[in-house]
Each structure stands twice: as C-alpha cells, then as structure tokens.
Amino acid sequence: MKLIVGLGNPGKEYENTRHNIGFRYIDVLADNLGVSIDKKKFNGLYAETVINGEKVILLKPLSYMNLSGEVVIKYLNYFKIKTDDMLVISDDLDMELGKIRLRATGTSGGHNGLKNIALHTRTEDFKRLKVGISNNKTIDTKDYVLGHFQKEDIEVLDSKKDEIINLLKDFVELDFDRLMNKYNKK
C-alpha cells in the first residue's frame, strides 16, 4: 500500500495559496482517478483508491501545515504503511514556479510541514515531490507563501497537471531512482 500526502492548510481562506500546492495536486489526481477525497479520520481527509493494481491512500492533513506530521504518522500506523511507501507533495520557495523535483530524502529546507513530518516519523528519509512556487524577496516569506496565486500563475500550474498525474501514478509502479530519472529534468 502507498500513501500520497498533499500538504496545505485547511479552510477557504487558504484555497489557491502558494502553500497549498500539495492540496491542489492531490485534488487533480483524485479528479483524474474519479475519486472523492471525502473520508475523515485522524484530522485528515482521505480517499482509498487503486492505481496500477496497488492500493493507494490520498491524504490531505486538516491540521495546519506545521502540524502535518501528527496526521501523517497516524495514517502510516493505522494503515500499516512504511515510510518508504509514502510520497509528500509540498511547495518549494527556491524553485521557479511550476518546476518539479523529486527527492528521496533531505532536510526540511525550512518548510514547517516537512519538518513536522520528519519529527513524527523520526526520519528525514521520506520521498518528496517539491513543486516550485518561486519567491519574492520583497514580501515577507510567511505572507508570500500564504498569498494567492495570480491568474497567470494558475495557468503555469495547470500546464503541469498531466505531468504530475503521470508522475504520481508512476510512483506506485516504478522504483524511486527510475522515477527521479524520468521526471527530474535539468
């Protein structure tokens, strides 16, 4: 069984914010698969589905970003999923808008959601899909990540939908090194 986690903050005021890019792409995948992320457990919204013959949980933690790990660890334990079978989708300030990068391990890079997941899983060895949101150094970081995407930003993100859907489906089937070789472009 696999767990795909999209990070974000709950509530209408956070919809279409930069920090909620994980929620955005979990929803895109769910729409593509024809499933609704509408089951509730352990302060998370989730769906159970099958991709390429493998059972997969799609999860949106409903705690705020900096408490995401509290929800994630409960899902890992309840569904008896190994950390190695989890992929976390998060935003990345240090990459240009829409750029994607897979990582098998690493530090949080200052991302509070990733930091909290590492704290609760007791490891930084979990797979991540980082999606670039760019950065604007003239705006306070907190205000920037909680800011809303502009229309032209959404067009860039929408142009990545098919690639990310394919990547997430391939995550279930491919060895992670092969997945990184296929999707991590220079």
CYANA upper distance limits for C-alpha pairs under 8 A (distance plus 0.5 A):
  1 MET  CA     54 GLU  CA      6.78
  1 MET  CA     55 LYS  CA      5.51
  1 MET  CA     56 VAL  CA      6.15
  1 MET  CA     57 ILE  CA      8.22
  1 MET  CA     81 ILE  CA      6.76
  1 MET  CA     85 ASP  CA      7.64
  2 LYS  CA     54 GLU  CA      8.05
  2 LYS  CA     55 LYS  CA      7.02
  2 LYS  CA     56 VAL  CA      5.23
  2 LYS  CA     57 ILE  CA      6.77
  2 LYS  CA     81 ILE  CA      7.20
  2 LYS  CA     85 ASP  CA      5.54
  2 LYS  CA     86 MET  CA      6.33
  2 LYS  CA    172 VAL  CA      7.36
  3 LEU  CA     56 VAL  CA      6.27
  3 LEU  CA     57 ILE  CA      5.33
  3 LEU  CA     58 LEU  CA      6.67
  3 LEU  CA     59 LEU  CA      7.79
  3 LEU  CA     76 LEU  CA      8.28
  3 LEU  CA     81 ILE  CA      7.71
  3 LEU  CA     85 ASP  CA      6.86
  3 LEU  CA     86 MET  CA      5.12
  3 LEU  CA     87 LEU  CA      6.89
  4 ILE  CA     26 ILE  CA      8.39
  4 ILE  CA     56 VAL  CA      7.83
  4 ILE  CA     57 ILE  CA      6.71
  4 ILE  CA     58 LEU  CA      5.54
  4 ILE  CA     59 LEU  CA      6.69
  4 ILE  CA     86 MET  CA      6.27
  4 ILE  CA     87 LEU  CA      5.40
  4 ILE  CA     88 VAL  CA      6.48
  4 ILE  CA     89 ILE  CA      8.10
  5 VAL  CA     22 GLY  CA      7.92
  5 VAL  CA     26 ILE  CA      7.93
  5 VAL  CA     58 LEU  CA      6.57
  5 VAL  CA     59 LEU  CA      5.25
  5 VAL  CA     60 LYS  CA      6.57
  5 VAL  CA     61 PRO  CA      8.22
  5 VAL  CA     72 VAL  CA      8.34
  5 VAL  CA     86 MET  CA      7.96
  5 VAL  CA     87 LEU  CA      6.68
  5 VAL  CA     88 VAL  CA      5.20
  5 VAL  CA     89 ILE  CA      6.55
  6 GLY  CA     21 ILE  CA      8.08
  6 GLY  CA     22 GLY  CA      4.31
  6 GLY  CA     23 PHE  CA      5.35
  6 GLY  CA     24 ARG  CA      8.23
  6 GLY  CA     25 TYR  CA      7.59
  6 GLY  CA     26 ILE  CA      6.07
  6 GLY  CA     58 LEU  CA      8.28
  6 GLY  CA     59 LEU  CA      6.74
  6 GLY  CA     60 LYS  CA      5.89
  6 GLY  CA     61 PRO  CA      8.11
  6 GLY  CA     88 VAL  CA      6.47
  6 GLY  CA     89 ILE  CA      5.30
  6 GLY  CA     90 SER  CA      7.13
  7 LEU  CA     19 HIS  CA      8.25
  7 LEU  CA     20 ASN  CA      6.78
  7 LEU  CA     21 ILE  CA      7.62
  7 LEU  CA     22 GLY  CA      4.93
  7 LEU  CA     23 PHE  CA      6.24
  7 LEU  CA     60 LYS  CA      6.87
  7 LEU  CA     61 PRO  CA      7.29
  7 LEU  CA     65 MET  CA      7.28
  7 LEU  CA     68 SER  CA      7.89
  7 LEU  CA     88 VAL  CA      7.69
  7 LEU  CA     89 ILE  CA      6.57
  7 LEU  CA     90 SER  CA      6.06
  7 LEU  CA    113 GLY  CA      7.50
  8 GLY  CA     19 HIS  CA      6.36
  8 GLY  CA     20 ASN  CA      4.48
  8 GLY  CA     21 ILE  CA      7.26
  8 GLY  CA     22 GLY  CA      6.38
  8 GLY  CA     23 PHE  CA      6.03
  8 GLY  CA     60 LYS  CA      7.81
  8 GLY  CA     61 PRO  CA      7.88
  8 GLY  CA     64 TYR  CA      7.79
  8 GLY  CA     65 MET  CA      6.32
  8 GLY  CA     90 SER  CA      8.38
  9 ASN  CA     14 TYR  CA      6.63
  9 ASN  CA     19 HIS  CA      7.94
  9 ASN  CA     20 ASN  CA      6.73
  9 ASN  CA     61 PRO  CA      8.46
  9 ASN  CA     62 LEU  CA      7.25
  9 ASN  CA     63 SER  CA      7.51
  9 ASN  CA     64 TYR  CA      5.52
  9 ASN  CA     65 MET  CA      6.02
 10 PRO  CA     14 TYR  CA      7.12
 10 PRO  CA     15 GLU  CA      8.50
 10 PRO  CA     61 PRO  CA      8.48
 10 PRO  CA     62 LEU  CA      5.87
 10 PRO  CA     63 SER  CA      7.46
 10 PRO  CA     64 TYR  CA      7.09
 11 GLY  CA     15 GLU  CA      7.46
 14 TYR  CA     20 ASN  CA      7.53
 14 TYR  CA    146 LEU  CA      7.45
 14 TYR  CA    148 HIS  CA      8.44
 15 GLU  CA     20 ASN  CA      7.35
 15 GLU  CA    148 HIS  CA      8.32
 16 ASN  CA     20 ASN  CA      7.07
 16 ASN  CA     21 ILE  CA      8.14
 16 ASN  CA     24 ARG  CA      8.18
 16 ASN  CA    148 HIS  CA      5.99
 16 ASN  CA    149 PHE  CA      6.54
 17 THR  CA     21 ILE  CA      7.80
 17 THR  CA    145 VAL  CA      7.30
 17 THR  CA    146 LEU  CA      5.89
 17 THR  CA    147 GLY  CA      5.73
 17 THR  CA    148 HIS  CA      4.63
 17 THR  CA    149 PHE  CA      6.39
 18 ARG  CA     91 ASP  CA      7.51
 18 ARG  CA    133 ILE  CA      6.83
 18 ARG  CA    144 TYR  CA      8.07
 18 ARG  CA    145 VAL  CA      5.49
 18 ARG  CA    146 LEU  CA      6.52
 18 ARG  CA    147 GLY  CA      6.71
 18 ARG  CA    148 HIS  CA      6.66
 18 ARG  CA    149 PHE  CA      6.81
 19 HIS  CA     90 SER  CA      8.08
 19 HIS  CA     91 ASP  CA      6.39
 19 HIS  CA    145 VAL  CA      5.57
 19 HIS  CA    146 LEU  CA      6.38
 20 ASN  CA     24 ARG  CA      6.91
 20 ASN  CA     90 SER  CA      8.30
 20 ASN  CA     91 ASP  CA      7.94
 21 ILE  CA     25 TYR  CA      6.87
 21 ILE  CA     89 ILE  CA      8.19
 21 ILE  CA     90 SER  CA      6.89
 21 ILE  CA     91 ASP  CA      6.37
 21 ILE  CA    131 VAL  CA      7.90
 22 GLY  CA     26 ILE  CA      6.69
 22 GLY  CA     88 VAL  CA      8.39
 22 GLY  CA     89 ILE  CA      5.32
 22 GLY  CA     90 SER  CA      5.54
 22 GLY  CA     91 ASP  CA      7.37
 23 PHE  CA     27 ASP  CA      6.63
 23 PHE  CA     60 LYS  CA      6.82
 24 ARG  CA     28 VAL  CA      6.82
 25 TYR  CA     29 LEU  CA      6.66
 25 TYR  CA     89 ILE  CA      8.39
 25 TYR  CA    161 LYS  CA      7.99
 25 TYR  CA    164 ILE  CA      7.99
 25 TYR  CA    165 ILE  CA      8.50
 26 ILE  CA     30 ALA  CA      6.65
 26 ILE  CA     58 LEU  CA      7.34
 26 ILE  CA     59 LEU  CA      8.13
 26 ILE  CA     60 LYS  CA      8.14
 27 ASP  CA     31 ASP  CA      6.56
 27 ASP  CA     37 ILE  CA      8.12
 28 VAL  CA     32 ASN  CA      6.73
 28 VAL  CA    161 LYS  CA      7.49
 28 VAL  CA    165 ILE  CA      7.84
 29 LEU  CA     33 LEU  CA      6.69
 29 LEU  CA    165 ILE  CA      6.08
 29 LEU  CA    168 LEU  CA      8.22
 30 ALA  CA     34 GLY  CA      6.46
 30 ALA  CA     35 VAL  CA      5.63
 30 ALA  CA     36 SER  CA      6.79
 30 ALA  CA     37 ILE  CA      7.52
 30 ALA  CA     58 LEU  CA      8.27
 31 ASP  CA     35 VAL  CA      6.69
 31 ASP  CA     36 SER  CA      7.84
 32 ASN  CA    165 ILE  CA      8.12
 35 VAL  CA     47 ALA  CA      7.47
 35 VAL  CA     49 THR  CA      7.81
 36 SER  CA     47 ALA  CA      6.83
 37 ILE  CA     45 LEU  CA      6.50
 37 ILE  CA     46 TYR  CA      5.34
 37 ILE  CA     47 ALA  CA      5.11
 37 ILE  CA     58 LEU  CA      7.74
 37 ILE  CA     59 LEU  CA      8.12
 38 ASP  CA     45 LEU  CA      6.29
 38 ASP  CA     46 TYR  CA      6.51
 38 ASP  CA     47 ALA  CA      6.97
 39 LYS  CA     45 LEU  CA      5.99
 39 LYS  CA     46 TYR  CA      5.70
 39 LYS  CA     47 ALA  CA      6.61
 40 LYS  CA     44 GLY  CA      6.19
 40 LYS  CA     45 LEU  CA      5.27
 40 LYS  CA     46 TYR  CA      6.86
 41 LYS  CA     45 LEU  CA      7.20
 41 LYS  CA     46 TYR  CA      8.21
 42 PHE  CA     71 VAL  CA      6.61
 42 PHE  CA     74 LYS  CA      7.18
 42 PHE  CA     75 TYR  CA      8.06
 43 ASN  CA     61 PRO  CA      6.94
 43 ASN  CA     62 LEU  CA      5.89
 43 ASN  CA     63 SER  CA      6.95
 43 ASN  CA     71 VAL  CA      6.81
 44 GLY  CA     59 LEU  CA      7.18
 44 GLY  CA     60 LYS  CA      6.18
 44 GLY  CA     61 PRO  CA      4.77
 44 GLY  CA     62 LEU  CA      5.36
 44 GLY  CA     63 SER  CA      7.93
 44 GLY  CA     71 VAL  CA      6.98
 45 LEU  CA     59 LEU  CA      6.38
 45 LEU  CA     60 LYS  CA      5.70
 45 LEU  CA     61 PRO  CA      6.85
 45 LEU  CA     62 LEU  CA      7.32
 46 TYR  CA     57 ILE  CA      7.13
 46 TYR  CA     58 LEU  CA      5.85
 46 TYR  CA     59 LEU  CA      4.96
 46 TYR  CA     60 LYS  CA      6.73
 47 ALA  CA     57 ILE  CA      6.22
 47 ALA  CA     58 LEU  CA      5.75
 47 ALA  CA     59 LEU  CA      7.35
 48 GLU  CA     55 LYS  CA      7.61
 48 GLU  CA     56 VAL  CA      6.34
 48 GLU  CA     57 ILE  CA      5.21
 48 GLU  CA     58 LEU  CA      7.02
 49 THR  CA     55 LYS  CA      6.34
 49 THR  CA     56 VAL  CA      5.81
 49 THR  CA     57 ILE  CA      6.94
 49 THR  CA     58 LEU  CA      8.33
 50 VAL  CA     54 GLU  CA      5.76
 50 VAL  CA     55 LYS  CA      4.97
 50 VAL  CA     56 VAL  CA      6.12
 51 ILE  CA     55 LYS  CA      7.03
 51 ILE  CA     56 VAL  CA      7.19
 51 ILE  CA    169 LYS  CA      6.93
 51 ILE  CA    172 VAL  CA      7.38
 52 ASN  CA    169 LYS  CA      7.99
 52 ASN  CA    172 VAL  CA      7.66
 52 ASN  CA    173 GLU  CA      7.38
 54 GLU  CA    172 VAL  CA      7.41
 61 PRO  CA     68 SER  CA      6.40
 61 PRO  CA     71 VAL  CA      6.41
 61 PRO  CA     72 VAL  CA      7.65
 62 LEU  CA     68 SER  CA      8.26
 62 LEU  CA     71 VAL  CA      8.39
 63 SER  CA     67 LEU  CA      6.23
 63 SER  CA     68 SER  CA      6.41
 63 SER  CA     71 VAL  CA      7.72
 64 TYR  CA     68 SER  CA      7.01
 65 MET  CA    112 ASN  CA      7.03
 65 MET  CA    113 GLY  CA      5.38
 66 ASN  CA    112 ASN  CA      5.32
 66 ASN  CA    113 GLY  CA      5.32
 66 ASN  CA    115 LYS  CA      8.19
 66 ASN  CA    116 ASN  CA      6.53
 67 LEU  CA     71 VAL  CA      7.97
 67 LEU  CA    113 GLY  CA      7.15
 67 LEU  CA    116 ASN  CA      6.47
 67 LEU  CA    117 ILE  CA      8.46
 68 SER  CA     72 VAL  CA      6.78
 68 SER  CA    113 GLY  CA      6.02
 68 SER  CA    114 LEU  CA      8.38
 68 SER  CA    116 ASN  CA      6.68
 68 SER  CA    117 ILE  CA      6.73
 69 GLY  CA     73 ILE  CA      6.46
 69 GLY  CA    113 GLY  CA      7.52
 69 GLY  CA    114 LEU  CA      8.20
 69 GLY  CA    116 ASN  CA      5.28
 69 GLY  CA    117 ILE  CA      4.20
 69 GLY  CA    118 ALA  CA      7.66
 69 GLY  CA    119 LEU  CA      7.57
 69 GLY  CA    120 HIS  CA      5.90
 69 GLY  CA    121 THR  CA      7.83
 70 GLU  CA     74 LYS  CA      7.22
 70 GLU  CA    116 ASN  CA      8.05
 70 GLU  CA    117 ILE  CA      7.82
 70 GLU  CA    120 HIS  CA      6.90
 71 VAL  CA     75 TYR  CA      7.12
 72 VAL  CA     76 LEU  CA      6.76
 72 VAL  CA    117 ILE  CA      7.40
 73 ILE  CA     77 ASN  CA      6.60
 73 ILE  CA    117 ILE  CA      8.10
 73 ILE  CA    120 HIS  CA      6.75
 73 ILE  CA    121 THR  CA      6.69
 74 LYS  CA     78 TYR  CA      6.41
 75 TYR  CA     79 PHE  CA      6.34
 75 TYR  CA     80 LYS  CA      8.33
 75 TYR  CA     81 ILE  CA      8.25
 76 LEU  CA     80 LYS  CA      6.08
 76 LEU  CA     81 ILE  CA      5.29
 76 LEU  CA     82 LYS  CA      7.11
 76 LEU  CA     83 THR  CA      7.62
 77 ASN  CA     81 ILE  CA      7.09
 81 ILE  CA     85 ASP  CA      6.98
 81 ILE  CA     86 MET  CA      8.14
 82 LYS  CA     86 MET  CA      7.62
 83 THR  CA    121 THR  CA      8.02
 83 THR  CA    125 ASP  CA      8.36
 83 THR  CA    126 PHE  CA      6.58
 84 ASP  CA    125 ASP  CA      8.13
 84 ASP  CA    126 PHE  CA      6.52
 84 ASP  CA    127 LYS  CA      7.66
 86 MET  CA    126 PHE  CA      7.20
 86 MET  CA    127 LYS  CA      6.87
 87 LEU  CA    126 PHE  CA      7.47
 87 LEU  CA    127 LYS  CA      5.35
 87 LEU  CA    128 ARG  CA      5.80
 87 LEU  CA    129 LEU  CA      7.41
 88 VAL  CA    126 PHE  CA      8.35
 88 VAL  CA    127 LYS  CA      6.83
 88 VAL  CA    128 ARG  CA      5.17
 88 VAL  CA    129 LEU  CA      6.51
 89 ILE  CA    128 ARG  CA      6.37
 89 ILE  CA    129 LEU  CA      5.20
 89 ILE  CA    130 LYS  CA      6.44
 89 ILE  CA    131 VAL  CA      7.93
 90 SER  CA    114 LEU  CA      8.41
 90 SER  CA    128 ARG  CA      7.88
 90 SER  CA    129 LEU  CA      6.89
 90 SER  CA    130 LYS  CA      5.63
 90 SER  CA    131 VAL  CA      6.73
 91 ASP  CA    130 LYS  CA      6.10
 91 ASP  CA    131 VAL  CA      5.43
 91 ASP  CA    132 GLY  CA      6.38
 91 ASP  CA    133 ILE  CA      6.71
 92 ASP  CA    130 LYS  CA      6.27
 92 ASP  CA    131 VAL  CA      6.13
 92 ASP  CA    132 GLY  CA      5.21
 92 ASP  CA    133 ILE  CA      6.32
 92 ASP  CA    134 SER  CA      7.81
 93 LEU  CA    132 GLY  CA      6.57
 93 LEU  CA    133 ILE  CA      5.92
 93 LEU  CA    134 SER  CA      5.56
 93 LEU  CA    135 ASN  CA      5.77
 94 ASP  CA    132 GLY  CA      7.34
 94 ASP  CA    133 ILE  CA      8.21
 94 ASP  CA    134 SER  CA      6.57
 94 ASP  CA    135 ASN  CA      7.18
 95 MET  CA     99 LYS  CA      6.84
 95 MET  CA    131 VAL  CA      7.96
 95 MET  CA    132 GLY  CA      4.89
 95 MET  CA    133 ILE  CA      6.98
 95 MET  CA    134 SER  CA      5.86
 95 MET  CA    135 ASN  CA      8.42
 96 GLU  CA    132 GLY  CA      5.55
 96 GLU  CA    133 ILE  CA      6.50
 96 GLU  CA    134 SER  CA      4.86
 96 GLU  CA    135 ASN  CA      8.25
 97 LEU  CA    131 VAL  CA      7.98
 97 LEU  CA    132 GLY  CA      5.09
 97 LEU  CA    133 ILE  CA      4.80
 97 LEU  CA    134 SER  CA      5.36
 97 LEU  CA    153 ASP  CA      7.95
 97 LEU  CA    156 VAL  CA      7.92
 97 LEU  CA    157 LEU  CA      8.19
 98 GLY  CA    131 VAL  CA      6.46
 98 GLY  CA    132 GLY  CA      5.59
 98 GLY  CA    133 ILE  CA      6.99
 98 GLY  CA    156 VAL  CA      6.75
 98 GLY  CA    157 LEU  CA      6.05
 98 GLY  CA    160 LYS  CA      7.34
 99 LYS  CA    131 VAL  CA      6.26
 99 LYS  CA    132 GLY  CA      5.50
100 ILE  CA    129 LEU  CA      7.38
100 ILE  CA    130 LYS  CA      6.17
100 ILE  CA    131 VAL  CA      5.15
100 ILE  CA    132 GLY  CA      6.76
100 ILE  CA    183 TYR  CA      8.37
100 ILE  CA    184 ASN  CA      7.56
101 ARG  CA    129 LEU  CA      6.33
101 ARG  CA    130 LYS  CA      5.70
101 ARG  CA    131 VAL  CA      7.14
101 ARG  CA    180 MET  CA      8.43
101 ARG  CA    183 TYR  CA      7.96
101 ARG  CA    184 ASN  CA      5.97
101 ARG  CA    185 LYS  CA      8.43
102 LEU  CA    127 LYS  CA      7.85
102 LEU  CA    128 ARG  CA      6.19
102 LEU  CA    129 LEU  CA      5.13
102 LEU  CA    130 LYS  CA      6.75
102 LEU  CA    180 MET  CA      6.30
102 LEU  CA    183 TYR  CA      8.01
102 LEU  CA    184 ASN  CA      6.86
103 ARG  CA    127 LYS  CA      6.22
103 ARG  CA    128 ARG  CA      5.71
103 ARG  CA    129 LEU  CA      7.07
103 ARG  CA    130 LYS  CA      8.28
103 ARG  CA    180 MET  CA      8.00
104 ALA  CA    125 ASP  CA      7.12
104 ALA  CA    126 PHE  CA      6.51
104 ALA  CA    127 LYS  CA      4.87
104 ALA  CA    128 ARG  CA      6.93
104 ALA  CA    176 PHE  CA      7.91
105 THR  CA    124 GLU  CA      6.33
105 THR  CA    125 ASP  CA      4.92
105 THR  CA    126 PHE  CA      5.86
105 THR  CA    127 LYS  CA      6.35
105 THR  CA    128 ARG  CA      7.84
106 GLY  CA    124 GLU  CA      6.35
106 GLY  CA    125 ASP  CA      7.25
107 THR  CA    115 LYS  CA      8.15
107 THR  CA    124 GLU  CA      6.78
108 SER  CA    112 ASN  CA      7.66
108 SER  CA    114 LEU  CA      5.66
108 SER  CA    115 LYS  CA      5.54
108 SER  CA    118 ALA  CA      8.42
108 SER  CA    124 GLU  CA      8.42
110 GLY  CA    115 LYS  CA      7.79
111 HIS  CA    115 LYS  CA      6.62
112 ASN  CA    116 ASN  CA      6.58
113 GLY  CA    117 ILE  CA      6.80
114 LEU  CA    118 ALA  CA      6.69
115 LYS  CA    119 LEU  CA      6.74
116 ASN  CA    120 HIS  CA      6.76
117 ILE  CA    121 THR  CA      6.44
118 ALA  CA    122 ARG  CA      5.98
118 ALA  CA    123 THR  CA      5.56
118 ALA  CA    124 GLU  CA      5.58
119 LEU  CA    123 THR  CA      7.49
135 ASN  CA    144 TYR  CA      8.02
136 ASN  CA    141 THR  CA      8.41
136 ASN  CA    144 TYR  CA      7.59
137 LYS  CA    141 THR  CA      8.03
139 ILE  CA    143 ASP  CA      7.15
139 ILE  CA    144 TYR  CA      6.44
140 ASP  CA    144 TYR  CA      6.58
141 THR  CA    145 VAL  CA      6.67
142 LYS  CA    146 LEU  CA      6.66
143 ASP  CA    147 GLY  CA      6.34
149 PHE  CA    153 ASP  CA      6.20
149 PHE  CA    154 ILE  CA      6.81
150 GLN  CA    154 ILE  CA      6.91
151 LYS  CA    155 GLU  CA      6.98
152 GLU  CA    156 VAL  CA      7.04
153 ASP  CA    157 LEU  CA      6.85
154 ILE  CA    158 ASP  CA      6.42
155 GLU  CA    159 SER  CA      6.71
156 VAL  CA    160 LYS  CA      7.36
157 LEU  CA    161 LYS  CA      7.40
160 LYS  CA    164 ILE  CA      6.67
161 LYS  CA    165 ILE  CA      6.56
162 ASP  CA    166 ASN  CA      6.66
163 GLU  CA    167 LEU  CA      6.60
164 ILE  CA    168 LEU  CA      6.55
165 ILE  CA    169 LYS  CA      6.73
166 ASN  CA    170 ASP  CA      6.50
167 LEU  CA    171 PHE  CA      6.62
167 LEU  CA    179 LEU  CA      8.00
167 LEU  CA    183 TYR  CA      7.67
168 LEU  CA    172 VAL  CA      7.56
169 LYS  CA    173 GLU  CA      7.67
170 ASP  CA    174 LEU  CA      6.13
170 ASP  CA    179 LEU  CA      7.50
171 PHE  CA    175 ASP  CA      8.09
171 PHE  CA    176 PHE  CA      7.50
171 PHE  CA    179 LEU  CA      7.16
174 LEU  CA    178 ARG  CA      6.82
174 LEU  CA    179 LEU  CA      6.47
175 ASP  CA    179 LEU  CA      6.78
176 PHE  CA    180 MET  CA      6.62
177 ASP  CA    181 ASN  CA      6.67
178 ARG  CA    182 LYS  CA      6.61
179 LEU  CA    183 TYR  CA      6.74
180 MET  CA    184 ASN  CA      5.77
181 ASN  CA    185 LYS  CA      8.38
